[in-house]
Amino acid sequence: MSTVRPRLPGRTFDWPILLISLTLVIFGVAMVYSASHVPSSPGRLDLWRSQVLWAVLGILVATVAVIVPHRIFETFAHLLYAGSLITLLLVPIIGVSEYGARRWLDLGGINFQPSEPAKILTVMMLARYLDRRRLDLTRPGEVLGAVAIMFAPFILILRQPDLGTSLSLPVATAAMLYWAGLPAGILLLFVTPVISMITSLWLWIWIPYILGLFGLLRAFQVRRAILVGVILVNVSIGLATPQIWNQMKPYQRERLRTFIDPNRDRSGSGYQIIQSRIAIGSGGFWGKGYMEGTQKALAFLPMQHTDFIYSVVGEEFGFVGTALVLLLLGSLIIRGYWLAGRARNRFGSLLAIGIATTLLFHTLVNTAMTAGIAPVTGIPLPFISYGGTFMITCLFQVGLLLNVAV
C-alpha cells in the first residue's frame, strides 16, 4: 500500500528562488517603512509591522506549499478552485468597500482579498485541466473548456471592480495554452477581440477590420467552426464596446482618458501619473537616499506604500534601485520559466508557467503604470507593495515553484 509522503528539501531544492524571494521581501518591508513614514499620515507609521506579520505568515504558507506533494494540489485543485469562486461570490454580498470598490471580506477585523488567491487557484485548476492524457487542443471544445475555467473568476473579479487583477487571468491562460501545445497561430486569434474593441470606436476602421479578418482566416483555410466563432466573438465585442464603456465606473473611464493625456487634468485624474513621473525622475541615477524622498515626505505621491511604491524606490534609490528591483523580479520569473522546462511532470510544468506569467504581468503592468506608459489599474508590485493577502499569495506562489523544483 503506497502512501503520500511530505516532500522535504534535498539536493534539488532551488535555493536561488528562495534567496531572491527573501531579498525582495526584506527590501519590500524596508520600502513600506520608508513610504509610510510621512508627517501628514501618522496613522500609517505601523504599516511596516503589519507587513512583517504578513511576510511571516506568507513564509509559513510557502513552507506548507513546498512540503505538500503537488500531486495533492492536482488532486484537489477543483475543490480549491470551487472554494475560490465561492469567496468571490460572497464579495458583492458581504464584502467591504474601500477606495470606491468592494474587493475585501472582513475576517474579524482583518480584510481578506479573495481575488488574490483566486488567480493562483485558477492557474492550478487550469494546470489540472491541461494535464489530461487525451487533451487535444486542435479541437475548439478543449480550448473553450480552458477559457471557461478562466472566465468565471475573471468576470467576478472584474465586477468588483478590479481590472488589473482580472486581466492577469487571460494572460496566464494564454501562456499555459501555448505551453500545453496550442498552435501560436490559433493563440494569436485571442488577440483579435481586443483589436475589435479598439477599432470599434471608429466604424470606418472597424468594418474593414472585420472583413479583412474574415478574408485572412479564409485564406489560411482555418476550420469553419473556428472561423465562425472568431468572427462572432469579434462582432459581438465590437457591438458591445459602447455598452461596456457606459457600464464602466466613472473613475475607470477617467483613468483611460488620463492615460492618453495626463495633462488634461493635472490636479485631478492626472495627478498620480504626473507625481509618479516627478518622483522617479528626481531620483536621478543614484537616488536621494533611503528615507530622503521629498515627493513621499510631502505626501505629493498618492498610494505611495501600495500601487506606487516603485516610484518611492525610484526617488530614493534612483535608476540603480529600480533596475535592481527589476533584475531580482526578472531573475525570479526567468527561474520560474526555467523550472517549467525541467519539471518532472506536466502538471508541475504548467503550474510553473502560470505562476511565472502572473508574476511577469504584475511586474510589467505596475512598473509601466508608475512610469506613465500604462493606464493606472491599481495593480501592486510583487513582494514590494504593502498588502497582506497579496504578500501571502506571492509567497504561496514561491512555495509552489519550489515544490515543482523539489
N, C-alpha and C positions, 0 to 999 in steps of 0.2 A: 504493500500500500504506500503510495507516494504522498509526501506532504510538502506543502509550500513553506519554504524556509525564508526568513528575512535575508535580504541581500546586504552584506556588510562590505565596506570599502576595502579594496585589496590593491593589487598592483595595477589594475586597470582604472582605478579611481582618477577622475580628471581634476587634478589639482589646479591647473590654470583657470578653469571655470570658477572654482571655489575662491581662489585668491583674487581674481578680477572682481567678482561679485562683492566680496567683503570690502575691498578697497573702495568700490563705488558706494557701498552702504555707509562706510565711515565718512567719506567725503560728503555724502548727502546730508548726514546728520550735522556736520560742520557748517554746511551751507544753509541749512534750515536755521541753525543757531544764529548765523550772521543775518539772514534775511528777516528774521522775526525780532531782532533787537533794534527796534526803531523807537524813538521818543514818542511818536504820535500813536503808537499801538502798544501800550504797556500790557494789554491782555494777552499778547502773543509771546511774551517772554519765556514761557514754559513749554512752547510747542516742541522744542528740541527734545525735552524729556519724554514727551509722548512718542516722538519719532524713534527714540531709543527703545521704548517699550514695544512698538510695532516691529522694529527690526529684530528684537529678541524673539518675539512670537513667530515672526517670519522664519527665523533660523530653525526654530523647533518644528514648524510645518515642513520646511525643506528637509530636515533630518528624517521625518516620517516618510516623505516622498522618496528619499533615497533608499531607505530600508525596505519598504514595501515593494515586493516584486511587481514590475509593471504589467505582468500577466494579470495581477489582481485589478489594476486600473482598467485594463482592457475588458475584463470580465464584467466589471460593474460600471463601465463607462455610461451605459444607457440609463442607469439609475441616478448617477451623479448628474448627468445632463438633464434628466427629468426634474431633479431637485432644483437645479439652477433655474429652470423655466418657471417653477412654482414660485420661487423667491422673486423673480422678475414680475410675475403676475400680481404679487402682493404689493409691489411698489405703488401703483396708482390707487390702491385701495387704502392702505395704512401707512404709506410712505411719508417721509419727512421732506419738506420743501426747503431748499436753500438756494440763494442766488437765482431765483426765478425758475428753478427746475426741481422736480420731485424724483430723486435718484436714490434715496437712502431709506433704510429701515432702522428704527430705533430699537436697539437691543439693550435695554436697561441703562440708558444714558450714553451708550456707545453707538455711533452711526456706522452702519454697515452698508456698503455699496454693492448690491448683488451683481451689477454688470461686470465687475472686475473678475470674480471667479467664473462667471458665466462664459466669458470669452475663451478661457482656458479649457473649461469643461466641454465647450463646443468643439474645440480643437481635438480634445481627447475622443469625443464621440465620432468625429469625422475620421480620425485615425482608425478607430474600430471598424467603421463602415467601409473604408477603403482598403482594409486589410483582408476582406473576404476573398476566398480562394477563386471563386468563379466570377470575380469582378471583370466587367467588360465595358470600358469607358468609351467604346465606339458606339454604344447603344445610348440614345438620348435619355432613356429612363434611368440609367445608372447615374448619369451626371445630375439629372433633376433630383434624384434622391439625396445627393450630397448638398445640392443647393437648398433643398427643403430643410435639411438639418440646420444649415446656417441661417435660413430666412426667419425662422421663428424667433430666436433671440435677437436677431438684427432688428426686426420690427418692434419688439418690446423695448429694446434699448433706445431706438430712435424716437419712440413716443415719449420718453421721459422728460425732455428730450436730451439726448447725449449723442450728437452727430459724430464726434471724434471716435469714441469707443465703438460705436456701431459699425463704422467704416473699417475697423480693423478686422472684422469678421469676414467680409467678402475677399479682402486682400489675402488673409491666411488661407481661406478656402481655395482660392485660385492657385496659390503656391502648392498646396497639398495635392490638388487635382493634377497639376503638371508633374509633380514628383511621382504620383501614382500611375502615370502613363498617358494622361490626356494629351493628344497632339497639340503642339503650340498654336497651329492654325486655328483649331477649334477654340482654344483658350482665348485667343485674341477677339473672338466674337463676343466675349463677355464685356469687352470694352465698348462695343458699338452702342449699347443703350445710353452710356454716358455721353457719347458724341451726339446721339439723337436728342438728348435732353438739352445740350448746349445749343445745337443748331436750330432747335425748335423755336428759339427766341426770335428767329428771323425766318419767316415762312419761305421766302425766296431762296434760302440756303437749305432749309430742311427737306423740302420736296425733292430737289435734285439729289440730296444725300441719300434719301430712301431709295430712289430709283437707281442711283449708282451702286448702292449696296446690293440691291436685288440683282442687278446685272453682274456684279462681281461674283456673287455666290453661284449664279448660273454658269458663269464662265469656268469656275473651278469645280463644277459638277458636284456641288455639295448635295448630300442626300435630301430628298424632298421634305422629310419631316423636320430636319434641322433648318432648312431654308424657310419653311413656313413659320416655324417657331421664332426664328431670329427676326424676321420681318414683322410678325405680330407684336413681339416684345418692343421693338424699336418704335413702331407706330403708336402702341399704347403709351409708352413712356413719353413720346413727343406730344401726344394729345393731352396727357395728364400733367405736363410740366406747369401750365398756368395754375391748375388746381393745387399742385404741390407748393408752388410759390405762395399762393394765397393762404395755405394752411400753415406755413412756417411761422414761427414766433417772430414778432417784430424785431427782436434783437438779433435773430439769425439772419433775417434779410439785411439788416443794417451791417452785420459783420461782412457779408459778401460785398456789399457796396463799398464798405470801408477798405476791404482788401484791394479792390480795384483802384480806389483813390483815398488813401489815408488822410490826405489834407482837406478833404471835403468837410470834415467836422473835427478840427484839431483838438477842441476842448471836450468833445463828446465821444462818439464811437471810434474815432481815430486816435484817441489819446493813448491807449495801451500800446499800439504798434509804434507810435512816434516815440514815446518814452522808452520803450524797449530798445529801439534803434540807438537812441541817445546813450543809454546805459552801456550797451555793447561797444559802441564806437568810442566812448570816453575812456574805456579801459586801455585802449591802445594795444601795444604788444605785450607788456608785462603786467598791466593792470595797476590799480591804485593801491592794492594791498588788502589783505584779509580784514574785514570789518570796517574798511575805509570807504566803501561806496557811498557817494553823495546822493545819487538818484534813489537808492534804497533808504538811506538815513532820513531823507526829507520826504519820504513816502510819495515820491512822484510816480513810482512804478507800481501799479495795481497788481494784486495777486502774486507778489514777488516771492512768496515762500512756496507757491504751488506751481501754477502753469508757467510763470515767467521766472522761475529760479535760474534758468540758464542765462538770463540777462544779468542776474546778480553775479554769476560766475564770470561773465564777460567783463563786467565793470571792475571786479576786484582782482581777477587773475588774468585779464586781457586775452589776447589771441592764444597765448601759451596754455592758459587754463581751459579755454573752450576746446582747443584742439586735443588736449589730454583727455578730457571727458569723452569726446567723440572717439578717440583712439581706444579707450577702455571699453566703451559700449560696442564699438565696431569689432574689437577682438573677441568679445563675448558672443556676438551674433555670428561672426565667421566660425568660431569654435562650434556653435550650435549646428551650423550647416555641415561642418566637417564631421561632427558626430553622426549626423543623419546618413552620411555615406558609409560610415563604419559600423552602424548599428547591427546587432546580431539577428534582428527580426524586423519584419515590415512595419509592425505597429510602432515600435520604438523609433524607426526611421521617420515615419510620417509625423509622429508626435514631435520630434526634434525640429522638423521643417516648420510645422505650425507655430511652435514656440519662438523659434528664431525669427520668423517672418513677423510675428506680433511685436516682438521687441524692436525689430527694424522699423516697423510702421510707426510705433510710438516715438522712437528717436528722431526719425526724419521729419515727422509732422511737427513735433514740439520745437525742434531747433529751427525749422523753416518758419514756423509761426512767430517765434521770438525775433527772427531776423526780418520779418515783414514780407517774406516771399510765399507765404501760405496764409489762408484765412485763419482767424482766431477760432479754434474749435474746442478749447478747454481741455486739451489732452496733456497729461503730465509727462515728465521726463523720467524714465525708469531709474529707480534706486535713488534719485536725487530729489524729486519733488516731495513735498510734505503730503502725507495721506496714509492712514492706517491700512485700509483694505488694499490699496494699491501696492504698498510696500510688502505686505504679506503675500499678495498674488505674485509679485515679481520674484520673491524668494521661493515661492512654490514652483515657479517655472524653472528656477535654477536647480531645485531639488529633482525635478523630473528629468532635466538634462543630465544631471549626474547619475540618475538611475539608468538612463539609456547607456551611459558610458561604462557602468559597472559590469 
